[in-house]
Amino acid sequence: MTRFLSLGAFLLLLTGCSGSSSTGGSDDFSRGTNAINDYRFNESDSLLSSLEKEDSISARAAYLVGLSKERQLLLWDAMEHYLRATTRDQGYAPAFGGLARVYSALGSEVVAADVGRRFAELSKSDPEAWAMYASLLISAGQLPEANRALGQAEAAGYPSDASSLIKARLAFARHDISAADAASAVAVNSPSAKRALADYLEDRGFADSAIAISRAIFEDDRSHVAMIEHFFRSLRVGYLTEARQMIRDMEKRDKTTILPRAAWALYYDGAQDWANGLTAVYQLQEVRPAALSTVAYLYDIAARSVNLTVAGSASEELMANVEALRMHPMTKQYAIYRRISPRVRLMLPPVAVVSLDSVKVAAIRGELEYQAWYAFALEQWQKVDDTLPSFSSFVEPWGNDPAHWTAFASTRLGFNPIKAITAESLLTTVLTDHPNFRPAFDSLSEMYLFVADFAKAAALFEQYPHYAQIYPDEAIRQGIALAEAGRGDDAVTAALRGLDQSAGKSMLLDRLARALARRGFSTQARRVVEKALTYRADDPDLLAIAARLACDLAECDKALELIETGLDKEPTHKALRAEKGRALFDSGSEEEGLKLLDDIVMNEGGNGDALLYLSHRLAKLNKDPNKAQDLARQAILACPLYKRANINLAQVYLMTGRPELARGAAKTALSQFQHDAEAYFLLGKALATENDPEAKEVLQLAKRHGLAGDPLKEAEALLQRM
């Protein structure tokens, strides 16, 4: 998920409409500003856009249009207007502040910090401006500069409690945990300090505590700004239920349809729900002209959508604008193409990546995605091989800079898992030289989990123990590695350390529960999920995980109780509805369960869980085997990197009498996840069905890779018969 706004990024919004004078139209400016603050965005856009056209030299008019767009969450449009304002008047501070906020919101922290410097210098003695600049520098990893900027904020009168919390962030960024905790032990009185405390806790990974403070800020200050701030924080830490509630508040309070629609687009992007995200972006285009930046964003979502027809249409729309996009100022300032997914880039002609060459990664040093994309462009269009003879033009400017090596290694892994060996070598080198560089550690640990090399993943956490000790999410990820490596009790010990500090992101917890259950550690899986529910007992995402675990353990009645609790809170929750269909079927209400799953598949395209459950159960009943196979193939499109999809396809083929196709699906799963025990088991089972002597060796491989539960019993029975 994109990391939206960082510490202090919304502080200026509280005073952002003030600023230097401009030529003429002061009454119109006042009316436009009031319209923004009163949520009357149609009125503000109409009035201010007219001013912007009439007054060709007014930075203030362009800035206020940008502010209106920003408050509607139309961030790409806001950026265009802020850039226009800075071009018209290089000394107009509010425009630089708005531009820094938007760059930060779009995840470009290095650029945001650079623009924030200009904003702080122009704001002179404004303590909030210098504090915002210090915060952006911390997020960009420029810690000495952040310390100096904080000194400027303090000299200008920044509140001492808020300053102490920024110092805590600085100490934490240096991995000095004792100093960070000591600096954070202050009484929080000022609004700035409350926000700074929430950001510090978020940095530490204490998601529950950060959200609780953010929620309290919103309850005390029910303003438009506080609502959006809480929405972004909820997305950042993976509290999608909280983010949905903020969107509902927007729908109730906003006097236009643009803001909530834009929020839904951002929400679905953060939730990686590409089909609904694509719909949300198209709905946005219904209420405003399609900017070039939106076309790129729409194309990105379309590429990840299961709606391939729509994706093709979006492809044509982008291709028609490729040259304009290349010359667009946003391409040069931020690189629109970072929004376009790897799969799409393989479809683009060389002209579509010319912007990468014009950007030249050196212009924005430290921006991981720039560096990753540039490396990818070199590899794809210069056809370099694994020895990288043409890579020197990229390497020379950075030498041993850990950021560029991590970006390149992660990029290679993301585009082709078969090249994991190269990625492993690069990432290991980075970590050896820079043991506190978290992006490299995250990339390497995820790579090991991705290819199912769980012994190496567990060893990595033991080699660098400070990550799981400092970051709750890393503790849960360590639990996943240990569970998959067959160390159930150790996995729970590690994971509970993270859960004691934060309920953790639902996706990680789901992976942990599945790993424990699959390896036969059902008691440990229950313990972890029940512990998480003590933090967020009514969270639909967690209730869906608990229900899924209950179904996995054949406790369908318990699963249905959990599901109904969650649906009372969130009636349209996709995962809960899919789990309900599965639980009904498995509890004996087969027709009711099939009907619900079929309704979800027909009316909620892209629901991967529903596709998996329905295809598997139709195959199990030997009811409409062709439909079962079609749905199983659709599930692969809905979740291409989710190994259950290919595993399920192999299972469906076996149950419907197609062992030759099951072999192919199992081999595909193994090409993605080279150490996966269940994939080996299904391949061995398919070979055994065809009386292939290779089956025995493959089934033995499945056992050696940790096969457990009923599949292990079945594999042993097959081996005995051979």
C-alpha positions in Angstrom: 0.0 0.0 0.0 1.1 3.5 -0.7 2.4 5.3 2.4 0.1 8.3 2.4 0.7 11.3 4.7 3.7 11.3 7.1 4.1 13.1 10.4 3.0 16.7 10.4 1.8 16.6 6.8 -1.6 17.9 7.6 -0.5 20.5 10.1 -0.4 23.2 7.6 -3.9 22.5 6.4 -5.2 24.0 9.6 -3.8 27.4 8.5 -3.2 26.7 4.8 -5.5 29.3 3.4 -3.5 32.2 4.8 -0.7 33.6 2.9 0.7 36.5 0.9 -1.6 38.9 -0.9 -2.3 38.6 -4.6 -3.6 40.9 -7.2 -7.3 41.8 -7.1 -10.4 39.9 -6.4 -10.0 39.7 -2.6 -13.7 39.2 -2.1 -13.8 36.3 -4.5 -10.8 34.8 -2.9 -12.5 35.1 0.5 -15.7 33.5 -0.9 -13.6 30.7 -2.5 -11.8 30.0 0.8 -15.0 29.9 2.7 -16.5 27.5 0.2 -13.5 25.2 0.7 -13.9 25.3 4.5 -17.6 24.7 4.2 -17.2 21.6 1.9 -18.9 23.5 -0.9 -16.4 22.2 -3.5 -18.4 22.7 -6.6 -18.8 26.4 -5.7 -15.1 26.7 -4.7 -13.8 25.0 -7.9 -16.0 27.1 -10.1 -15.2 30.4 -8.5 -11.4 29.8 -8.0 -10.9 28.2 -11.4 -12.4 31.4 -13.0 -10.0 33.5 -10.9 -7.1 31.3 -11.9 -7.8 31.9 -15.6 -8.6 35.6 -15.3 -5.6 36.4 -13.1 -2.7 34.9 -15.0 0.0 36.0 -12.5 -1.8 35.0 -9.3 -0.1 32.2 -7.4 -2.8 32.5 -4.7 -5.6 31.6 -7.1 -3.7 28.5 -8.4 -2.9 27.6 -4.8 -6.5 27.8 -3.6 -7.6 25.6 -6.5 -5.0 23.1 -5.5 -6.1 23.3 -1.9 -9.7 22.6 -3.0 -8.5 19.6 -5.0 -6.4 18.3 -2.1 -9.3 18.5 0.4 -11.3 16.5 -2.1 -8.5 13.9 -2.1 -7.9 14.6 -5.8 -4.2 14.5 -5.1 -2.8 14.4 -8.6 -4.9 17.4 -9.6 -3.9 19.2 -6.5 -0.2 18.7 -7.4 -0.7 20.2 -10.9 -2.2 23.4 -9.4 0.4 23.7 -6.7 3.1 23.4 -9.3 1.4 26.1 -11.3 1.4 28.3 -8.2 5.1 27.8 -7.5 5.9 28.6 -11.2 3.9 31.9 -11.0 5.5 33.0 -7.8 8.7 31.3 -6.5 8.3 33.2 -3.2 4.7 32.1 -2.4 5.2 29.8 0.7 1.7 28.2 1.0 2.0 26.7 -2.5 5.3 24.9 -1.6 3.7 23.7 1.6 0.8 22.2 -0.3 3.1 20.6 -2.8 5.2 19.0 0.0 2.0 17.6 1.5 0.9 16.1 -1.8 4.3 14.6 -2.6 4.2 13.0 0.9 0.7 11.8 0.4 1.7 10.0 -2.8 4.7 8.3 -1.1 7.5 10.5 -2.5 9.1 11.4 0.8 12.5 12.5 -0.7 10.9 14.9 -3.1 8.5 16.1 -0.3 11.4 16.9 1.9 13.2 18.9 -0.8 10.0 20.9 -1.4 9.5 21.2 2.3 12.9 22.9 2.7 11.7 25.6 0.3 8.5 26.0 2.2 10.2 26.3 5.6 12.8 28.8 4.2 10.0 31.0 2.8 7.9 30.7 6.0 10.9 32.1 8.0 9.7 32.1 11.6 6.7 29.8 11.3 7.4 27.0 13.8 4.8 24.6 12.2 6.5 24.9 8.8 10.0 24.0 10.3 8.4 21.1 12.2 6.7 19.8 9.1 10.1 20.0 7.3 11.8 18.1 10.1 9.1 15.4 9.9 9.5 15.0 6.2 13.3 14.7 6.5 12.9 11.9 9.1 10.6 10.0 6.7 13.2 10.6 3.9 15.9 9.2 6.1 17.9 12.5 6.3 18.3 12.5 10.1 21.1 15.2 10.7 19.1 17.7 8.5 15.9 16.8 10.5 17.7 17.6 13.7 18.7 21.0 12.4 15.2 21.8 11.1 13.7 20.8 14.5 16.1 23.3 16.2 14.7 26.0 13.9 11.2 25.0 14.9 12.1 25.2 18.6 13.8 28.6 18.2 10.6 29.9 16.5 8.4 28.7 19.5 7.3 25.2 18.5 5.6 23.6 21.6 8.0 21.7 23.8 5.9 18.5 24.1 5.5 18.2 20.3 9.2 18.9 19.9 10.1 16.1 22.3 8.0 13.7 20.2 9.7 14.6 17.0 13.0 13.9 18.9 11.5 10.5 19.8 11.0 9.9 16.1 14.6 10.9 15.4 15.9 8.5 18.1 13.8 5.7 16.8 15.0 6.2 13.3 18.5 5.7 14.6 17.3 2.5 16.4 18.0 4.1 19.8 14.9 2.7 21.5 15.7 3.8 25.0 16.3 7.4 24.0 13.1 7.3 21.9 11.0 6.1 24.7 12.5 8.6 27.1 11.8 11.4 24.7 8.2 10.3 24.2 7.4 10.3 27.9 6.0 13.8 27.9 2.6 15.2 28.8 0.7 15.8 25.6 -1.1 19.2 25.7 -0.9 20.9 22.3 -2.8 19.7 19.2 0.6 19.5 17.4 1.9 17.1 20.1 -1.1 14.8 19.9 -0.5 14.4 16.2 3.2 13.9 16.8 2.5 11.2 19.4 0.2 9.4 17.0 2.9 9.5 14.3 5.6 8.3 16.8 3.4 5.3 17.8 2.7 4.6 14.2 6.5 4.6 13.5 7.0 2.1 16.3 4.3 -0.1 14.8 1.9 0.4 17.7 -1.1 0.6 15.3 -3.8 0.3 18.0 -2.4 3.1 20.1 -1.8 5.4 17.1 -5.4 4.8 15.8 -6.8 5.4 19.3 -5.1 8.8 19.5 -6.0 9.7 15.9 -9.6 8.8 16.7 -9.6 11.0 19.8 -8.2 13.9 17.8 -11.1 13.5 15.3 -13.7 13.2 18.1 -12.4 16.5 19.7 -12.1 18.3 16.3 -14.8 17.1 14.0 -13.4 19.2 11.2 -12.9 18.2 7.6 -9.1 18.2 8.0 -9.2 16.0 11.1 -11.5 13.5 9.3 -9.2 13.2 6.3 -6.1 12.9 8.5 -7.8 10.0 10.4 -8.8 8.4 7.1 -5.2 8.5 5.8 -3.8 7.1 9.1 -6.3 4.3 9.0 -5.2 3.4 5.5 -1.5 3.6 6.4 -1.7 1.1 9.3 -4.2 -1.2 7.6 -7.3 -0.4 9.6 -9.6 -0.7 6.7 -12.7 -0.8 8.8 -11.8 2.5 10.3 -11.1 3.9 6.9 -14.5 2.8 5.6 -16.2 4.5 8.6 -14.4 7.8 7.7 -15.6 7.5 4.1 -19.2 7.1 5.4 -18.7 10.2 7.5 -17.6 12.0 4.3 -20.7 10.8 2.5 -22.9 12.1 5.3 -21.2 15.4 5.7 -19.9 16.4 2.3 -22.1 18.5 0.1 -20.6 17.1 -3.1 -20.0 13.6 -4.4 -16.4 14.1 -5.4 -14.7 13.7 -2.0 -16.2 10.3 -1.0 -15.7 8.9 -4.5 -12.1 9.9 -4.4 -11.8 8.4 -0.9 -13.3 5.1 -2.2 -10.7 5.1 -5.0 -7.8 5.5 -2.5 -9.4 3.0 -0.1 -9.7 0.3 -2.8 -6.1 1.0 -3.9 -4.9 0.6 -0.3 -7.0 -2.6 0.1 -5.6 -4.0 -3.2 -9.1 -4.5 -4.4 -8.4 -3.7 -8.1 -11.8 -4.4 -9.6 -13.7 -2.1 -7.3 -10.8 0.4 -7.5 -11.2 0.6 -11.2 -14.9 1.2 -10.9 -14.3 4.0 -8.3 -11.8 5.7 -10.7 -14.3 5.6 -13.5 -16.9 7.1 -11.3 -14.5 9.9 -10.5 -14.1 10.6 -14.2 -17.9 10.9 -14.4 -17.9 14.0 -12.2 -14.7 15.8 -13.5 -12.6 15.8 -16.7 -10.1 13.0 -17.0 -6.6 14.5 -16.3 -3.6 12.7 -17.8 -2.5 11.7 -14.3 -5.9 10.0 -13.7 -5.5 8.1 -17.0 -2.2 6.7 -15.7 -3.7 5.8 -12.3 -6.7 4.2 -14.0 -4.5 2.2 -16.3 -2.5 1.0 -13.3 -5.6 -0.3 -11.5 -7.0 -1.8 -14.8 -3.8 -3.8 -15.2 -4.4 -5.4 -11.8 -8.1 -5.9 -12.4 -9.7 -9.2 -13.4 -11.7 -7.2 -15.9 -9.4 -7.7 -18.8 -11.8 -6.0 -21.3 -11.8 -2.8 -19.3 -8.1 -3.1 -18.9 -7.7 -3.2 -22.6 -9.9 -0.1 -23.0 -7.8 1.7 -20.5 -4.7 0.6 -22.3 -5.8 2.3 -25.5 -6.6 5.4 -23.6 -3.1 5.6 -22.1 -1.4 4.8 -25.4 -3.2 7.6 -27.1 -1.7 10.0 -24.5 1.8 8.5 -24.2 3.6 11.4 -25.8 1.7 13.9 -23.8 2.4 12.0 -20.6 6.1 12.0 -21.4 6.2 15.7 -21.8 3.8 16.4 -18.9 5.4 18.4 -16.0 4.1 15.8 -13.5 6.1 13.1 -15.3 9.3 15.0 -14.8 8.5 16.2 -11.3 7.2 13.0 -9.8 7.2 10.3 -12.6 3.7 9.2 -13.3 5.0 5.9 -14.6 5.8 4.8 -11.0 2.0 4.2 -10.8 2.0 1.7 -13.6 2.4 -1.9 -12.6 5.2 -4.2 -13.7 2.9 -6.3 -15.8 1.7 -3.3 -17.8 5.3 -2.1 -18.4 6.0 -5.3 -20.2 3.2 -4.3 -22.6 4.4 -0.8 -23.3 6.5 0.3 -26.3 9.9 1.9 -25.7 8.5 5.4 -26.0 6.5 4.8 -22.9 9.6 4.6 -20.8 11.5 7.6 -22.2 10.3 9.5 -19.2 12.5 7.3 -17.0 15.6 8.3 -19.0 14.6 12.0 -18.8 14.0 11.8 -15.0 17.5 10.3 -14.5 17.4 8.6 -11.1 20.2 10.8 -9.8 17.9 13.8 -9.8 15.9 12.2 -7.0 18.5 10.2 -5.1 17.0 7.9 -2.4 13.7 7.5 -4.2 13.5 3.7 -4.3 10.9 3.3 -6.9 12.7 5.7 -9.3 15.8 3.6 -8.9 13.9 0.3 -9.3 12.1 1.4 -12.4 15.3 2.8 -14.0 17.1 -0.5 -13.3 14.1 -2.4 -14.8 14.1 -0.2 -17.9 17.8 -0.9 -18.4 17.2 -4.6 -18.0 14.1 -4.9 -20.2 15.0 -2.5 -23.0 18.8 -3.0 -23.2 18.3 -6.8 -22.7 21.0 -7.1 -20.0 21.5 -10.6 -18.6 22.2 -11.8 -15.1 25.9 -10.7 -15.3 24.6 -7.1 -15.9 27.3 -5.9 -18.2 25.3 -2.7 -19.1 24.4 -2.0 -15.5 27.5 0.2 -14.8 25.7 3.3 -16.0 23.3 2.9 -13.2 25.7 1.7 -10.6 28.3 4.4 -10.9 26.5 7.4 -9.3 25.7 5.4 -6.1 28.6 3.1 -5.3 27.4 1.1 -2.2 24.2 3.1 -1.6 22.0 0.5 0.1 18.8 2.0 -1.2 19.6 1.5 -4.9 20.8 -2.1 -4.4 17.7 -2.9 -2.4 15.4 -1.4 -5.0 17.1 -3.3 -7.8 17.1 -6.6 -6.0 13.5 -6.2 -5.0 12.5 -5.2 -8.6 14.1 -8.3 -10.0 12.3 -10.5 -7.5 9.0 -8.8 -8.2 9.2 -9.3 -11.9 10.6 -12.8 -12.0 10.7 -15.1 -8.9 13.1 -17.4 -10.7 15.8 -14.7 -10.3 15.5 -14.9 -6.6 19.1 -16.2 -6.3 20.4 -12.9 -7.7 18.1 -10.9 -5.5 19.2 -12.9 -2.4 22.9 -12.2 -3.1 22.3 -8.5 -3.6 20.1 -8.1 -0.5 22.4 -10.2 1.7 25.3 -7.9 0.7 23.2 -4.8 1.5 22.3 -6.2 5.0 25.8 -7.2 5.8 27.0 -3.7 5.1 23.9 -1.9 6.5 22.3 -4.1 9.2 19.8 -1.4 10.2 18.5 -0.8 6.7 15.0 -2.1 7.1 13.9 -2.0 3.4 16.6 -4.6 2.6 15.6 -6.8 5.5 11.9 -6.6 4.5 12.7 -7.5 0.9 14.9 -10.5 1.9 12.5 -11.9 4.5 9.5 -11.5 2.2 11.5 -13.2 -0.6 12.2 -16.2 1.6 8.5 -16.4 2.5 7.5 -15.9 -1.1 9.5 -18.8 -2.4 8.6 -20.9 0.7 12.2 -21.2 1.9 11.1 -21.0 5.5 14.2 -22.3 7.2 16.2 -19.4 5.7 13.4 -16.9 6.7 13.5 -18.1 10.3 17.4 -18.0 10.3 17.3 -14.4 9.0 15.2 -13.2 11.9 17.6 -14.9 14.3 20.6 -13.3 12.6 19.0 -9.8 12.9 16.9 -10.1 16.1 16.5 -6.3 16.6 13.8 -6.1 13.8 11.3 -8.3 15.6 12.2 -6.7 18.9 11.6 -3.1 17.6 8.7 -3.5 15.1 5.5 -5.4 16.0 4.8 -6.3 12.4 8.2 -7.9 12.0 7.5 -10.0 15.1 4.3 -11.3 13.5 6.3 -11.9 10.2 8.8 -13.9 12.3 6.0 -15.9 13.7 4.9 -16.8 10.1 8.5 -17.9 9.3 8.7 -20.1 12.4 5.3 -21.6 11.9 6.1 -22.5 8.3 9.4 -24.0 9.5 7.5 -26.3 11.8 8.2 -24.4 15.1 4.7 -23.7 16.3 5.4 -22.8 20.0 8.3 -20.5 18.9 6.0 -18.9 16.3 3.4 -18.0 19.0 6.0 -16.6 21.3 7.4 -14.4 18.6 3.9 -13.3 17.3 2.5 -12.5 20.7 5.3 -10.1 21.3 4.0 -8.2 18.4 0.4 -8.6 19.3 1.0 -7.3 22.9 2.0 -4.0 21.3 -0.3 -3.8 18.3 -3.0 -6.0 16.9 -1.0 -6.1 13.7 -2.1 -5.8 10.2 -4.9 -8.2 9.3 -3.1 -9.6 6.3 -0.1 -10.6 8.4 -2.3 -12.2 11.0 -4.2 -14.1 8.4 -1.0 -15.5 7.0 0.1 -16.5 10.5 -3.1 -18.2 11.4 -3.2 -20.1 8.1 0.5 -21.2 8.5 -0.1 -22.5 12.0 -3.3 -24.4 11.1 -1.8 -25.9 7.9 1.2 -27.1 9.9 -1.1 -28.8 12.5 -0.7 -26.2 15.3 -4.4 -25.6 15.7 -4.2 -24.8 19.4 -1.5 -22.2 18.7 -3.5 -20.7 15.9 -6.5 -20.3 18.1 -4.4 -18.6 20.8 -3.0 -16.0 18.4 -6.4 -15.1 16.8 -8.2 -14.9 20.1 -5.4 -12.7 21.4 -5.8 -10.3 18.4 -9.6 -10.2 19.0 -9.0 -9.0 22.6 -7.7 -5.8 21.0 -10.3 -5.4 18.3 -13.3 -7.6 19.1 -15.7 -6.1 16.6 -13.2 -5.6 13.7 -14.8 -7.4 10.6 -11.4 -8.1 9.1 -10.3 -9.9 12.2 -13.6 -11.7 12.6 -13.2 -13.0 9.0 -9.8 -14.4 9.9 -11.2 -16.0 13.0 -14.1 -17.5 11.0 -11.7 -18.8 8.3 -9.6 -20.5 11.0 -12.7 -22.0 12.6 -13.8 -23.4 9.2 -10.3 -24.8 8.6 -10.6 -26.6 12.0 -14.1 -27.9 11.1 -15.8 -25.6 13.7 -18.4 -24.3 11.3 -21.0 -23.3 13.9 -18.4 -21.2 15.7 -17.5 -19.7 12.3 -21.1 -18.7 11.6 -21.4 -17.0 14.9 -18.2 -14.9 14.2 -19.4 -14.1 10.7 -22.8 -12.9 11.9 -21.1 -10.6 14.5 -18.9 -9.1 11.7 -21.8 -8.8 9.2 -23.8 -6.9 11.9 -21.0 -4.3 11.8 -20.3 -4.5 8.1 -23.1 -6.1 6.1 -21.3 -6.0 2.7 -17.8 -7.2 3.9 -16.5 -9.3 1.1 -14.4 -11.7 3.0 -17.1 -12.3 5.6 -19.7 -13.0 3.0 -17.4 -15.5 1.2 -16.6 -17.2 4.6 -20.4 -17.4 5.2 -20.9 -19.3 2.0 -18.1 -21.7 2.8 -19.3 -22.2 6.4 -22.9 -22.9 5.3 -21.7 -25.5 2.8 -19.3 -27.2 5.2 -21.9 -27.3 8.0 -24.3 -29.3 5.9 -26.4 -26.5 4.3 -24.8 -27.2 0.9 -27.4 -25.6 -1.4 -27.6 -22.5 0.7 -23.9 -22.1 0.8 -23.5 -22.7 -3.0 -26.3 -20.2 -3.7 -24.6 -17.5 -1.6 -21.2 -18.1 -3.1 -22.7 -18.1 -6.6 -24.4 -14.8 -5.9 -21.2 -13.3 -4.7 -19.3 -14.5 -7.8 -22.0 -13.2 -10.1 -22.4 -9.8 -8.5 -19.0 -9.1 -6.9 -16.4 -9.8 -9.5 -12.9 -10.2 -8.3 -13.8 -11.8 -4.9 -11.0 -14.3 -4.9 -12.1 -16.2 -1.8 -15.6 -16.8 -3.2 -14.1 -18.1 -6.5 -11.8 -20.5 -4.6 -14.6 -21.8 -2.3 -17.2 -22.2 -5.0 -14.9 -23.9 -7.5 -13.6 -26.3 -4.9 -17.0 -27.3 -3.6 -18.5 -27.7 -7.0 -15.6 -30.0 -7.9 -16.0 -31.9 -4.6 -19.7 -32.6 -5.4 -18.8 -33.4 -9.0 -21.5 -30.9 -9.8 -20.9 -29.0 -13.0 -17.1 -29.8 -13.4 -16.7 -27.5 -16.3 -18.0 -24.5 -14.2 -15.7 -25.6 -11.3 -12.7 -25.5 -13.6 -13.7 -22.1 -15.1 -14.1 -20.6 -11.7 -10.8 -22.0 -10.5 -9.1 -20.4 -13.5 -10.9 -17.1 -12.8 -9.5 -17.2 -9.3 -6.0 -17.1 -10.7 -6.8 -13.9 -12.4 -8.3 -12.5 -9.3 -5.3 -13.2 -7.1 -2.3 -13.9 -9.4 0.4 -14.0 -6.6 -1.8 -15.9 -4.1 -0.5 -19.5 -4.1 -3.8 -20.9 -3.0 -5.2 -20.1 -6.5 -2.9 -22.5 -8.3 -3.1 -25.0 -5.5 -6.9 -24.8 -5.7 -6.8 -25.2 -9.5 -4.7 -28.4 -9.2 -7.1 -29.7 -6.6 -10.1 -29.0 -8.8 -8.5 -30.7 -11.8 -7.8 -33.8 -9.7 -11.4 -33.9 -8.3 -12.8 -33.5 -11.8 -10.7 -36.2 -13.3 -8.0 -34.1 -15.1 -4.7 -35.3 -13.6 -2.7 -34.1 -16.7 -4.0 -30.5 -16.1 -3.5 -30.9 -12.4 0.2 -31.6 -13.1 0.5 -28.3 -14.9 -1.2 -26.3 -12.2 1.0 -27.8 -9.5 4.2 -27.1 -11.5 3.0 -23.5 -12.0 2.7 -23.2 -8.2 6.1 -24.7 -7.8 7.6 -22.2 -10.3 6.3 -19.4 -8.0 6.9 -21.1 -4.7 9.8 -23.5 -5.2 9.7 -25.1 -1.7 5.9 -25.4 -1.2 5.0 -28.8 0.3 1.4 -28.8 -0.8 2.3 -28.1 -4.4 4.7 -31.1 -4.3 2.0 -33.2 -2.8 -0.5 -32.3 -5.5 2.0 -32.9 -8.3 2.9 -36.3 -6.7 -0.8 -37.2 -6.4 -1.4 -36.3 -10.1 1.6 -38.4 -11.1 0.4 -41.3 -9.0 -3.1 -41.1 -10.6 -1.3 -41.6 -13.9 0.9 -44.4 -12.5 4.0 -42.3 -13.2 7.0 -43.8 -11.3 8.2 -40.2 -10.6 5.3 -39.8 -8.1 7.2 -41.6 -5.3 10.1 -39.1 -5.5 7.8 -36.1 -5.6 5.8 -37.3 -2.6 8.9 -37.8 -0.6 9.9 -34.2 -1.5 6.5 -33.0 -0.2 7.2 -34.8 3.1 10.7 -33.3 3.3 9.3 -29.8 2.8 7.0 -30.1 5.8 3.8 -31.6 4.6 1.3 -31.9 7.5 -2.2 -32.8 8.4 -4.5 -34.8 6.1 -2.4 -34.3 3.0 0.5 -36.0 4.9 -1.7 -39.0 5.8 -2.8 -39.2 2.1 0.8 -39.0 0.9 1.9 -41.8 3.2 -1.0 -44.0 2.1 0.0 -43.4 -1.6 3.6 -44.2 -0.9 2.6 -47.5 0.9 0.7 -48.6 -2.2 3.6 -47.9 -4.6 
